[in-house]
Amino acid sequence: MQHILDAIMAGDTSSEDYAALEVPDHYTAAFVKKDEQGMFEGLASRDKDPRKSLHVEDVPLPELGPGEALVAVMASAINYNTVWTSIFEPVSTFGFLERYGRMSPLAKRHDLPYHVVGSDLAGVVLKTGLGVHSWKPGDEVVAHCLSVELESPDGHNDTMLDPEQRIWGFETNFGGLAQVALVKSNQLMPKPAHLTWEEAASPGLVNSTAYRQLVSTNGGNMKQGDNVLIWGASGGLGGFATQYALNGGATPICVVSNEEKAAIARKMGAELVINRSEEDYRFWKDERTQDPKEWKRFGAKIRELTGGEDIDIVFEHPGRETFGASVFVTRKGGTITTCASTTGYMHEYDNRYLWMNLKRIISSHFANYRESWEANRLIAKGKIHPTLSKSYALADVGQAALDVHKNAHQGKVGVLCLAPEEGLGVRDEELRSQHLDQINAFRGV
């Protein structure tokens, strides 16, 4: 791969020269093994260690198909789906690959005894398949993680509704935590020129997810003046939701778990912050019983901060632990948008507060290409900024995933793939200089 890295580092390699580069028949990647999917049986989730299941070794280069591209990956990032894959929860992802492999001979490539993971990347296009006209070798790109077939009519109004919708690097193989990735060409977007490789790679999944969940008409349809309750406001998703609320004229009410995270929220510009550890909210009396008195206490704190107003939109992703409180504190006619469930999938809430007050629960999952493009465009314009806190080498991807698994991180954790060091890949120094404080808001925390 050294000759490919040399071409990228040169900075002036032509598209023709990129097209002429020989792509090796193997590359280094982070993957889990099918014959190890039972390795953590009997262990609690918290005791499962991604460092034991994630391997970093050479794998064969996949065949390039129509409508696809091979990308030299300079940097990637860790998302919670990589943690799930690495600990084989809630199910082993090899089931996804097997089902995908039955769809067509081309999809069969994904059904392998190993699964290359990762749903973010920033890098350079190396090769394109038949039918690709918008991208060429040498283009500097990022990728969003929506993989669709679009052979059914269902997906042509909103591609997230395609029956064959998958998350690349989680429900497909050949993900971004590698030196090379295989993507569909309609996953590609221009790399923001003012960012380094690792900064550009980090927003992908969480930025697009937050955009759809909060801003898009498919999600919260946020408007100026809305009070937006954001759980985990300094985390991977919440850090972008906080920025979108501020950027869109709404008022974020940021919920965080400690003062360090509260400081990050304030650094982004949020003024209304609730530190859960200080307030000691206990929404559950025990594993089966919630405490409505704590919902009311939480609602009173929100009104204290907002001057008596309730929440218009809740940005929900913790799930079971917080969902009852989220439904309760939302104003009459308000909206709870939900994606993920990091504290449990079996949500419970008092339906009286939902149905009698005409509240709405809207499910949200990743984003379609248009939403992803808009979210990336805002990054490229310096309106929204990465939330990268630190980066690891590809060889240390297990530790990076463990950080996220243990919540021992802020914002996003990056991974250098081909990039030999941090700080490379900036093409627009002038724009960068205008936003350095925001770009580095999560650094060193």
N, C-alpha and C positions, 0 to 999 in steps of 0.2 A: 504493500500500500504506500510505500515511501514516495514513489514517483507521482502518485496522485496527490499526496500531501504537498510535495514540492510544487506542483502546478497550482494548487490553491494558494500556497504561501507566496508565490511569485506575484500574484495580484494583477497580472496583465496577460494571463493565458487566454488565447482566443477560443471561441466556441469550437472552431474546427480542430484546434489542438486537443481540446478536451475530448471531442468525439473520437479522436485517433488514439487516445490513451487505452492501453490494455487493462481491462479490469480482471484482477486475479480470480481464479476459480474457487477461492476460499477467503474468508475474512474473520476477524475476531468479533465475538458477540457475547452478550450476557443471556443465558438461557436456563430454563429448568428442564429436568429430565422426566420423561413419562414413567420410567421404572422406579422413580423416587417419590411418586405422588402420595405414597402412604407413609412417608418418613416421619411425619409429625403426629401420627395417630395416637390418641390418648393424651396429648398435651393441650393445655389451655391455649387460646389464641395468643395471649400475651407472652407465652413461653416459646413460641415458634420463631426461629431465628433465620431470616433471609440469607445470612452469610453462609449457612449450611446448604441451602437449596439452589442458590444462584451461582452458576458456573460461568467463567469467562475463558473461553477457548475458541479455537478455530472451528468454523462450520462451512459447509459447501455454499457457494453462491447460488441463489435460486434462479431459475429460468425467468427471463423477462418476457412478459406477455403483452398483448395488445392493450393500449390505454394505460400502460404502467410506466414507471420510471425507477431507475436505480439511482440512489442519492448517496454520495460520500458524506457521512455524518461527522460533522465537526464537534457537535455537542448535543446532548439530550438532557432529560430531567426525570426525576422520580415523581410518579403520581401514585395515589393509593391503589389504583388497579394493579400496579406492579407488585405492591405489597401483597394484595390478595392472591395474585398468581404465585408468588414465592412461598406463601404459606398454605397454598391449595385450599383457600376459603373464598367464598362460601361453598364453592365447588371447584374441582380441578378444571383448569382451562383446557385441558386436552379433550374434554367433551365438546367444547366449542370447535376445536380444530377438526375433530372427527366429523361433526355434522357439516361443517363447511366443506370438507373434503368430498363429501357425497354429492355435492351440488353439481359439479362439472369436472371434466378432466383438468382444467386449468386450476380450479380450486383445490384439487387433490394435492397440489404442491405443498399446501399448508399443513396437511395431516402427516406429521413427522413424529419421531420419538423424542424430539426436543422442541421447545417453544422459545423462540427469540422474542424477548419482551421489550416494552418501551413504547409510549404513545406520544412522544414529543421528539422533534429534531430541528436542528438548523444545519444546513450543509449546502452542497453543490451538486447539481444534476450531472450525472455521468453518462447515462444512456436513457433513451426513451423508446418505447415500443411503438408498434404500428398504430396509426390513428392519433398520435399525439402531435398537436400542431402549435400549442400555446407555450410550450416550454422546450428549451434546447439545452444541450450540454454546456456547462459553464454558468448557468443561471444560479444565483445564490438564493436559496429558498428556505422557508420553514414549512412544516406540514401540520395540518389539522388531522385529527384521528378518526374522522368519519369515513368508513368504508361501506359503499353501497353498490348494488348491481343495477338497480333502476330498470329491471325488465318487467316489473309490475306497475300498473297505473297508480297504485296507492302512494308511491313515493314522489310523484311528480308535482304535488302541491307543496309538500314539505318533505324533503329527502329523509328526515329522521323517521318518517312513517313507512319507508321502504321495508317490506317484509324481510329483506335480506340485509338490513342495516346491522353493521358490526362496528366495534371499536378496534381500530388497527393496533396491533401490538398487545392486545388483550384477548380479543375474540378472533384475531387472525395471527399469523406468524410473521416473521421477518420485521420485527419492530425496530425502534429507534435507538435502543441501548446497544449500539454496535458500530463498527466502522462503516458498514454499508447497510442501507435499508431499502426494502421494496415497497413502493406506495403506488396507489392509483394517481394518475396525473391530476385528477380533480380534488386531490388532497393538498396540492401545492399552492403556496402563496409567496409573495416576495418577502425576502428577509428585510426587516427594518434596518436601514443603512447606518443608523447612529448607534447601534448596539453591537456588543461583542457576540461571538458565537454562543457562548453559554447564556448570556442575557436573552438573546433572541429565541433560543430554544425553550426557555423556561415558561413563557406565558401560555403556549399552545392550548393544551387541554383545559386548564382551569380558566383562562381568560375567555375562551369561547363559551364554556359552560356558564360562567357568570353572566356574560352578555345575554344569552338566550333566557336564562332564568329570571333576570331582573329587568332588562331593557326591552327585549324583543316583544312584539305583539303575541308571540307564541308563549311568552312567560308572564312576567309581572306587568309589562307595559308601563313602566315607571314614568311619572311625569314630574315636572318641577313642583317643589313644595311637599312632595310625599315624605312622610316619616317612614324610614326603612329600618327594620330591626335586622341586624346582621349578626348571626352566630359565628363565632370563631373569626372575628373581624380582621385578625392579623395573620390568618392562615392562608393556604394556597388559594382556596376559593374566596374566602372572606376578604382577603386583601384586594382582590379585583372588584368585588361587590362594593366595598367601601369607596374605591376610586370612582366607580360608575355612579354611585349615589352623589358624591361630591361634584363630579364633572357634569352631571345632568340636572343640577339644581335641587336635588332632594336633600333631606337631612338624615344622615346615617346615625342610628343608635347602635353603637358597637359593643358587642358582648365579648369579653375576653376572659382568660382564666388567671392572669397574674398581672402585676404592675409593669413588667417588662413588655408584655404584649400591649398593654394599654398605652405605653409610650410610643410604640410603633403606630398605633391607630391615630394618636395625636400628631405624630410626625407626618402622616399622610394628609392631615388637615381636619380630622374628625374632632368635634368638640364634646359630643355626648357619648361617654364611655361608661360601661358597667363592668366592674371587675367582680367576677363571680366568686373568687376566693375571699374577697373582702366582705361581700354581702352574704356569703355562705347559703345560697339558695339550695334547698333540698326538695326537688320536685317529686321525689318518690320516698314514701315512708319505708317501703321495703320493695322487693322485686316485683310484687304484684299490685301495690297500692300507691296511687299518686296522692299528692297533698294539695287540694285546691287553695288552701290558705297561702301556700307558697306562690301559686299562680297570682293570687291577688296582691301579695307583697311585691312580686316582680312587676305587675302592672302599675302599682303605685309608684315604684321607682321610675318607671318610664314616664309617667305623667309628671313627676317631679322634674325630670330633665327637660321635657318638651313644653312645659308650661300648661299642662292639663290636657294635652292631645294624646290620642291613641295611635296605634301603628296602622299605616296604610298597607304596607307590604312586609311580610316576613320572608327573609332569605334563609330557608331551612335546609340543613344538611346533616346535623347530628342525628336526627331521627327519634328513636324511642325515648331517650332521656329528656328531650326538650319539646316534643311535639304537642303534648297537652298544654303546656304553657304558651306555645306559639299560637295555637288556636284561640286560647282564652284572651290574650292581650291584643289581638287584631281588632280593629274598629269594626263597627257594623258596616257591612258591604265591602270589607277589606279582603285582602288576598294573602294566602299562604302558598308560596312557591316552594316545591320540595324536590331535591335531587339527593341521591345517596342516602345513607343511613349508617353513619360510622359508629353509632352507639347501639344499633339494633334495628332490624327491619320491621318488627311487629309494633307499629305505632298504636297508641291508645290516646283518645281524647274524649271529652264530654261533648257529644253531638248536639246538645241543647244550645251550646254557645255558637255552634256552626249554623245549624238550620234556622234557629229562631232569629239570628242576626244576619242572615243572608251573606255569610262569608263564603269564600271560594277557596278550594284547594286545587292548585294547578301543578301537575307533575311536569318535570323538566329533565331532559336527558341530553347531555352534550349540546350540539348545535348543528344546523345544516351549513352547507358551504357558504351561502350568502351571509349568514350570521357570523360564521368564523372569519370570513373575509372582512366584514365591517369591524370586528373586534381587532383583527390584525392591523387594519388600516389606522385605527386609533392609536395603536402602539407605534406604528411607523411615523405618525404625525406628532408624536410626543404628547398626546392628550392623556394616554394611559401608560403606566410604566411597569416594568418587570418587578417581581417581588422576590428576586433571587437573593438568598442569604449566604449560601456557600456552595462550593463545587468539589466533587471528588473525581479522581481518575476512574476510567472504566474498570480497571482492575479492582477497585474498591467499591463496586456497585452494591455489593452485599451490605456494607456498612451504611451506604447512603440510604438503602431501602430500610435498614433497621432504624435509622434516625426517624424516618417518617412513620414506621410502625409504632415506635415508642413515643411519638409526638415530641421528640427531642430536637425540634427544628422550628424555624420561623419561615413563613412564606414558602418558597420553592427551593428544593435542593437540586443543583445541577450536576451533570456528569460530562466530563470531557472525554470525547471518543477519539477522533483523529487529532483534534487540537492538542498541541504539545503543552500548552500553558494557557492560563486565563488572559483575557485582555486583548485577544486577537479578533480581527474581522470587522473593525469599525471603518466605515467608508464615508461617513458624514460627521466630521469632528465638530463642525459649527453647531449643528443641531444638538449634538451630544453635550456640548459645553453649556447649553441653555438649561439642561435638565439633569445635571450630574447628581444633585442632592436627592431628587426623586428616584433616579435610577438606583442609587445606593442606599435607599431608605432602610432596607432590610439587612444590609451588610453589617457583619460584625456583631449581630445581636444573637 
